[in-house]
Amino acid sequence: MSYFEKHIFFCLNDRGKDQTCCSNVGATSLQKYAKDRLKKIKTASKHKIRVNRAGCLSRCDEGPVLVIYPEGIWYQYIDQSDIDEIIESHVIGNKVVKRLQI
């Protein structure tokens, strides 16, 4: 039995200024946004949802990326509205966001 109902890992790998990596396309600020958003709507504590920082998840060319477990669903996202959609649809509603899935 898993301790968390959902575990969200955001790739925040930083390969340097001129390299392709999630950190260079806004992943750090959007990970913080997701964590704050879940706290604000009190979903994280109620449903045991954890938002974590991760190193390289080996999908740099598709970044920024996150993965949600236990389902193992991968997403590419661009902005806060994508994060909101992932939270509302997948994290809370248990419905995969096909347009962002990789």
Rosetta blueprint (number, residue, H / E / L):
1 M L
2 S L
3 Y L
4 F L
5 E L
6 K E
7 H E
8 I E
9 F E
10 F E
11 C E
12 L L
13 N L
14 D L
15 R L
16 G L
17 K L
18 D L
19 Q L
20 T L
21 C L
22 C H
23 S H
24 N H
25 V H
26 G L
27 A H
28 T H
29 S H
30 L H
31 Q H
32 K H
33 Y H
34 A H
35 K H
36 D H
37 R H
38 L H
39 K H
40 K H
41 I L
42 K L
43 T H
44 A H
45 S H
46 K H
47 H H
48 K L
49 I E
50 R E
51 V E
52 N E
53 R E
54 A E
55 G L
56 C L
57 L L
58 S L
59 R L
60 C H
61 D H
62 E H
63 G L
64 P L
65 V E
66 L E
67 V E
68 I E
69 Y E
70 P L
71 E L
72 G L
73 I E
74 W E
75 Y E
76 Q E
77 Y L
78 I L
79 D L
80 Q H
81 S H
82 D H
83 I H
84 D H
85 E H
86 I H
87 I H
88 E H
89 S H
90 H H
91 V H
92 I H
93 G L
94 N L
95 K L
96 V L
97 V L
98 K L
99 R L
100 L L
101 Q E
102 I L
